[in-house]
Amino acid sequence: MITIPYKAVLPKTMLPIVIIGAGGIVKDAHLPAYKKAGFHVYGIVNRTKAKAEALADAFTIPHVFDTVEQAVAEAPADTVYDITIMPNQFLETLEALPDGAAVLIQKPMGDYYADSEAILAVCKRKRLVAAINCQLRQAPFVNAARWLIEQGHIGELYDMEVRVTLHTPWELFPHVMVHPRLEILYHSVHYIDLIRSFLGNPKSVYAKTLKHPAKELSSSRTTLLFDYGDTMHAVVNTNHDHDFGPDYQESFIKWEGTKGAIKAKMGLLMDYPHGVPDQFSYCIKSPEGKYKWIDFPIEGSWFPDAFIGSMGSLMRFKLGEIDVLPAAAEDVIHTMAVVEAAYKSSAAGGEKIDEIA
């Protein structure tokens, strides 16, 4: 068994955090992650103050603010701002932050590509050190896969697949489930960003996103095929409507190379929000040409541990401890360009088949 380093590297100095928003993702992921990492949450603000006060009591947050402006005025100078509100509130919130501040912005980076461009423009004008919280990039099992690939253990990567076949309780996300761009923008965006983090920007994307005939959701199933040339196969298949028990549910990422393969089960999404255990396995060709799959134990999961990575890397970049900011706004704008192209592809449809006489 190979020893694989996969845990997030914490900053040498813990910068204070002010959280803007108090929704379910803050309660279920951000605050548990920050507590686990030992980050200091200085304060929290939310339009409904009672929700912020409840989280402050539960996680021992010392300050609850009435407004973003008050939070900025009373926060320490080196504060990192963690924006967890809906995308249509991003611009006004970014404008209220101090110039030059570090900010972690919840995905997606806007509802439409024009919004993404506007968000990036504000970040550049205000010289914000801005990252988008596309945290799947830094889930423990993704870190492990990335290290194996970068070290050459599975050879040349030629296939990457994400498959999600399960039942998603969208009703847990009332503000999201009514969105006209539900599945790709709020779910598959994770996988688009993940694939980009391994393979770079695709030449083009083929896509179809679909409704369920008995549901009012705008979309709940998607297929995405990315064009990276003649040898690289990259595909995402999601089906959030598989409500037929756990026996045939799937949730995994798979990487295949010329010398081996990696498969990571994303247990979080199955029986959500309870989840099931993750599983990380790899297979490397032996000198005799034989293959054997090895299960490698990994501590932590997508929630909350990937959130340690996204906030920790932002702090480390702000402090000068690393030279590249993962999921920087300047990078994730390309993820949003792929999202926009996917919607255009889905609306345009496939190549028409000539009618046979």
C-alpha positions in Angstrom: 0.0 0.0 0.0 1.3 3.4 -1.0 1.4 6.1 1.7 -0.7 8.9 0.3 -0.6 12.5 1.7 -4.2 13.8 1.4 -5.0 16.0 4.4 -5.3 19.8 4.0 -2.3 21.8 5.0 -3.4 24.4 7.6 -2.1 28.0 7.6 0.7 28.9 10.0 -1.4 31.8 11.2 -5.1 31.5 11.7 -6.9 34.6 10.3 -10.2 35.7 11.8 -13.4 34.8 9.8 -16.6 36.8 9.5 -19.4 34.7 7.9 -22.1 36.5 5.9 -25.2 34.3 5.8 -26.6 31.7 8.2 -28.2 29.0 6.0 -28.0 25.3 6.2 -24.7 25.0 4.4 -23.1 27.2 7.2 -24.6 25.0 9.9 -23.8 21.6 8.2 -20.4 22.3 6.6 -18.7 25.7 7.1 -18.9 25.9 10.9 -18.2 22.2 11.6 -15.2 22.5 9.3 -13.8 25.6 10.9 -14.3 24.1 14.4 -12.4 20.9 13.3 -9.6 22.9 11.8 -9.3 25.3 14.8 -10.2 28.4 12.7 -11.4 31.4 14.6 -14.9 32.7 13.6 -14.9 36.2 14.8 -18.5 37.0 13.9 -21.6 36.3 11.8 -24.3 38.3 10.1 -27.6 37.4 8.5 -30.6 39.3 7.2 -32.7 37.3 9.7 -30.6 38.0 12.8 -32.2 35.2 14.9 -30.7 32.6 12.6 -27.3 34.1 13.1 -27.8 34.2 16.8 -28.8 30.6 16.9 -25.6 29.5 15.1 -23.5 31.9 17.3 -24.9 30.1 20.4 -24.3 26.6 18.9 -20.7 27.3 17.7 -19.6 29.9 20.3 -19.2 32.8 17.9 -18.5 35.9 19.9 -20.1 38.6 17.6 -23.4 38.8 15.8 -23.8 41.8 13.6 -27.0 43.6 12.4 -25.6 44.4 8.9 -22.7 43.7 6.6 -21.6 47.3 7.0 -21.4 46.9 10.8 -19.5 43.6 10.5 -16.9 45.3 8.2 -16.6 48.3 10.6 -16.0 46.1 13.7 -14.0 43.2 12.2 -10.2 43.0 12.5 -8.2 44.4 9.6 -7.0 40.9 8.5 -10.5 39.3 8.5 -11.4 36.7 5.8 -15.0 37.2 4.7 -17.0 34.0 4.0 -20.0 34.9 1.8 -22.7 32.1 2.0 -25.7 33.9 0.6 -27.5 33.5 -2.7 -25.7 34.6 -5.9 -28.1 37.5 -6.6 -26.8 39.2 -3.4 -23.1 38.8 -4.2 -22.4 42.1 -5.9 -23.8 44.4 -3.2 -22.1 42.4 -0.5 -18.7 42.5 -2.3 -19.0 46.2 -2.7 -19.4 46.5 1.1 -16.1 44.7 1.8 -12.8 46.5 2.4 -10.6 46.9 -0.6 -7.9 44.2 -0.6 -9.7 41.9 1.7 -9.7 38.1 1.4 -13.1 36.6 0.5 -14.5 33.1 0.0 -17.6 33.2 -2.2 -20.1 30.4 -2.1 -20.6 28.6 -5.5 -22.0 29.1 -8.0 -20.3 32.3 -9.2 -23.5 33.9 -10.3 -26.7 32.6 -11.9 -25.6 33.5 -15.5 -22.3 34.1 -17.1 -22.9 37.8 -17.2 -23.2 37.7 -13.4 -19.9 35.8 -13.2 -18.2 38.5 -15.2 -19.7 41.2 -13.1 -18.5 39.5 -9.9 -15.0 39.1 -11.2 -14.9 42.7 -12.3 -15.8 43.9 -8.7 -13.2 41.6 -7.2 -10.5 43.0 -9.6 -11.5 46.6 -9.1 -11.5 46.3 -5.3 -8.3 44.1 -5.4 -10.1 41.4 -3.4 -8.2 38.1 -2.8 -11.2 36.1 -4.0 -11.8 32.4 -4.2 -15.0 30.6 -5.1 -16.0 27.8 -2.7 -15.8 25.0 -5.2 -14.6 22.8 -2.4 -15.0 19.4 -4.0 -11.5 20.1 -5.5 -10.1 19.7 -2.0 -12.1 16.8 -0.6 -9.8 14.3 1.0 -10.4 11.6 -1.6 -9.8 14.1 -4.4 -6.5 15.2 -2.7 -5.5 11.6 -2.6 -6.3 11.0 -6.3 -4.6 14.1 -7.4 -1.4 13.1 -5.5 -1.4 9.6 -7.1 -1.9 11.1 -10.6 0.7 13.9 -10.1 3.3 11.3 -8.9 2.7 9.2 -12.1 1.3 6.1 -10.3 -1.5 5.5 -12.8 0.4 6.7 -15.8 -1.1 9.0 -18.4 -4.7 9.9 -17.5 -7.1 9.3 -20.4 -10.5 8.8 -18.7 -12.4 10.7 -16.0 -16.0 9.9 -15.1 -18.4 11.2 -12.5 -21.6 9.3 -11.9 -24.4 10.1 -9.5 -27.5 7.9 -9.5 -29.6 8.4 -6.3 -32.4 10.3 -4.7 -31.7 13.9 -3.8 -34.2 15.6 -1.3 -34.3 19.0 -3.0 -36.9 20.1 -0.5 -34.0 20.6 2.0 -32.9 23.5 -0.2 -36.1 25.6 -0.7 -34.3 28.6 -2.1 -32.4 26.5 -4.6 -35.0 24.0 -5.7 -37.1 26.7 -7.4 -34.2 27.9 -9.6 -34.7 27.8 -13.4 -31.2 26.4 -13.7 -31.2 23.8 -11.0 -29.1 20.8 -11.8 -26.1 22.0 -13.7 -25.8 25.3 -11.9 -26.2 24.1 -8.4 -25.0 20.5 -8.6 -23.0 19.5 -11.6 -21.0 22.7 -11.4 -19.0 20.8 -8.7 -18.1 18.2 -11.3 -17.4 20.6 -14.1 -15.0 22.5 -11.8 -13.5 19.2 -10.6 -12.8 18.0 -14.1 -11.3 21.4 -15.1 -9.0 21.2 -12.0 -7.5 18.0 -13.4 -7.7 18.5 -17.2 -7.9 22.2 -17.8 -10.4 23.9 -20.0 -12.2 21.7 -22.6 -12.5 22.7 -26.2 -16.3 22.4 -26.0 -19.0 20.6 -24.2 -22.0 18.5 -25.2 -24.9 18.6 -22.7 -28.5 17.7 -22.1 -30.2 18.5 -18.8 -33.7 17.1 -18.2 -36.9 17.3 -16.1 -38.7 14.6 -14.3 -42.2 14.1 -15.7 -43.8 14.1 -12.2 -41.8 16.9 -10.6 -41.9 20.7 -10.9 -38.1 21.0 -10.7 -36.5 22.8 -13.7 -34.1 19.9 -14.1 -32.9 16.9 -12.1 -30.8 14.8 -14.6 -27.9 15.8 -16.7 -25.3 14.3 -19.1 -22.1 16.3 -19.9 -19.5 15.2 -22.3 -16.3 17.3 -22.5 -14.2 17.6 -25.6 -10.5 17.2 -24.7 -9.4 15.8 -28.0 -9.2 12.2 -29.4 -7.9 10.3 -26.4 -9.3 12.0 -23.2 -12.8 10.9 -22.3 -14.4 13.1 -19.6 -18.1 12.6 -18.8 -20.6 13.5 -16.0 -23.9 11.6 -15.6 -26.3 12.7 -12.8 -29.7 11.2 -12.0 -31.2 12.7 -8.8 -34.5 10.8 -9.4 -33.4 7.3 -8.6 -35.8 6.8 -5.7 -35.9 3.0 -5.7 -34.0 2.1 -2.6 -30.2 2.0 -2.0 -29.3 -1.2 -3.8 -28.4 0.3 -7.2 -27.6 3.8 -6.2 -24.2 5.1 -7.3 -22.0 8.1 -6.4 -18.4 8.1 -7.6 -15.5 9.7 -9.4 -13.3 7.4 -11.5 -9.9 8.2 -13.0 -8.3 5.8 -15.5 -4.7 5.9 -16.7 -2.3 3.9 -18.8 -0.8 2.2 -15.7 -3.8 2.1 -13.3 -7.0 3.5 -12.1 -8.6 5.2 -9.1 -12.2 5.2 -7.8 -13.7 7.3 -5.1 -17.1 6.7 -3.7 -18.8 10.0 -2.6 -20.9 8.6 0.3 -22.2 12.1 1.3 -24.7 12.2 -1.5 -26.3 8.8 -0.7 -29.1 8.8 1.9 -28.5 12.6 2.1 -28.1 14.4 4.5 -27.0 11.4 6.6 -24.6 9.9 4.0 -22.9 6.6 3.9 -19.1 5.9 4.3 -16.8 7.0 1.5 -14.5 4.4 -0.2 -11.2 5.2 -1.9 -9.6 2.5 -4.0 -6.7 2.4 -6.5 -5.2 -0.2 -8.9 -1.7 -0.1 -10.2 -0.2 -2.5 -12.7 2.5 -4.7 -11.2 5.8 -5.5 -13.0 4.3 -8.9 -13.9 1.4 -7.1 -15.6 -1.2 -8.0 -13.0 -3.7 -5.7 -11.4 -5.0 -5.6 -7.8 -7.4 -3.1 -6.3 -6.4 -1.7 -2.9 -8.7 0.1 -0.5 -6.9 3.0 1.1 -8.4 4.3 4.4 -9.1 8.1 4.3 -10.2 10.2 7.2 -12.8 12.9 6.6 -15.2 13.4 3.7 -16.5 16.1 1.3 -18.5 17.6 4.2 -17.0 19.2 6.2 -13.4 18.5 5.4 -13.3 19.9 1.9 -14.3 23.3 3.4 -11.2 23.2 5.6 -9.2 23.0 2.4 -11.0 25.9 0.6 -10.8 28.3 3.6 -7.3 27.1 4.6 -5.8 27.6 1.2 -7.3 31.1 0.9 -5.7 32.0 4.2 -2.4 30.5 3.1 -2.4 32.4 -0.2 -3.3 35.7 1.6 -0.4 35.1 4.0 2.0 34.3 1.2 2.5 30.7 2.2 1.5 29.4 -1.3 1.8 31.0 -4.7 -1.4 29.6 -6.4 -4.9 30.1 -5.0 -7.1 27.1 -5.7 -10.5 28.0 -7.1 -9.5 31.7 -7.5 -12.3 33.8 -9.0 -10.0 34.3 -12.1 -10.0 30.5 -12.5 -13.6 29.6 -11.7 -14.8 32.1 -14.3 -13.8 29.4 -16.8 -16.0 26.9 -14.9 -18.9 29.2 -15.3 -18.1 29.6 -19.0 -18.5 25.8 -19.3 -21.7 25.9 -17.3 -23.1 28.5 -19.8 -22.0 26.5 -22.8 -23.6 23.4 -21.3 -27.0 25.2 -21.1 -26.6 26.5 -24.7 -25.8 22.9 -25.9 -28.8 21.5 -24.0 -31.1 24.1 -25.6 -29.7 23.7 -29.1 -30.1 19.9 -29.1 -28.1 17.3 -31.0 -27.3 16.9 -34.7 -30.5 16.2 -36.7 -30.7 12.8 -38.3 -31.5 12.7 -42.0 -34.9 11.1 -42.6 -34.5 7.8 -44.4 -36.7 7.5 -47.5 
